Amino acid sequence: MVGLLGRVSGTVGPGLVGEVIVRVRGGAEHFLAYPADGSGPIAPGTVVMVMEYLPPRTVYVTAAYGS
């Protein structure tokens, strides 16, 4: 999971439980998401990279490309 790219489907940010879609195991799955660096919100549609994975459905993410 760590290092995979995904797309934000529900705003990720400090104090928020966001949601991302990540392509895994030949399909796309939804995960609860938190910002890895605790920075400002990450808007829906932003491509993110998984920095940490906590089974079964939680990831910590950061924006994959500079904003």
Wavefront OBJ file of the C-alpha trace (Angstrom):
o trace
v 0.000 0.000 0.000
v 2.725 2.505 0.924
v 3.803 4.387 -2.193
v 0.576 3.789 -4.142
v -1.239 6.736 -5.690
v -4.878 7.522 -5.071
v -7.422 10.285 -5.555
v -9.198 12.201 -2.790
v -12.966 11.690 -2.852
v -13.718 13.446 0.459
v -11.655 16.357 1.845
v -8.620 15.228 3.863
v -7.339 17.612 6.535
v -6.473 18.233 10.179
v -9.416 17.268 12.366
v -11.203 15.658 9.400
v -11.601 12.050 8.408
v -11.341 12.160 4.628
v -11.664 9.493 1.997
v -9.426 8.387 -0.865
v -9.796 5.856 -3.673
v -6.711 3.715 -4.300
v -6.257 1.178 -7.097
v -5.251 -2.116 -5.465
v -5.637 -5.812 -6.240
v -6.950 -5.148 -9.738
v -9.699 -2.782 -8.604
v -10.346 0.462 -6.769
v -11.008 0.572 -3.019
v -12.052 3.328 -0.630
v -9.995 4.113 2.482
v -10.425 6.509 5.392
v -7.663 9.089 5.075
v -5.694 11.503 7.245
v -2.982 13.974 6.186
v 0.481 12.469 6.763
v 2.099 15.810 7.568
v -0.807 17.445 9.422
v -0.905 20.306 6.911
v -3.920 22.112 5.498
v -6.827 20.427 3.722
v -6.386 18.316 0.588
v -9.305 18.928 -1.774
v -11.354 16.296 -3.595
v -9.823 15.332 -6.935
v -6.232 15.778 -5.705
v -3.824 12.936 -6.498
v -2.187 11.700 -3.293
v 0.470 9.182 -2.288
v -0.039 6.718 0.562
v 2.638 7.343 3.193
v 1.365 4.964 5.879
v -1.203 2.152 5.956
v -3.086 0.984 9.039
v -5.128 -2.146 8.287
v -7.816 -2.681 7.461
v -9.024 0.629 5.867
v -6.973 3.630 7.064
v -4.226 5.510 5.231
v -2.123 8.601 5.817
v -1.555 10.546 2.606
v 0.246 13.540 1.153
v -0.324 15.410 -2.116
v 1.614 13.586 -4.838
v 2.412 16.695 -6.867
v 3.334 20.214 -5.737
v 0.477 22.631 -5.566
l 1 2 3 4 5 6 7 8 9 10 11 12 13 14 15 16 17 18 19 20 21 22 23 24 25 26 27 28 29 30 31 32 33 34 35 36 37 38 39 40 41 42 43 44 45 46 47 48 49 50 51 52 53 54 55 56 57 58 59 60 61 62 63 64 65 66 67
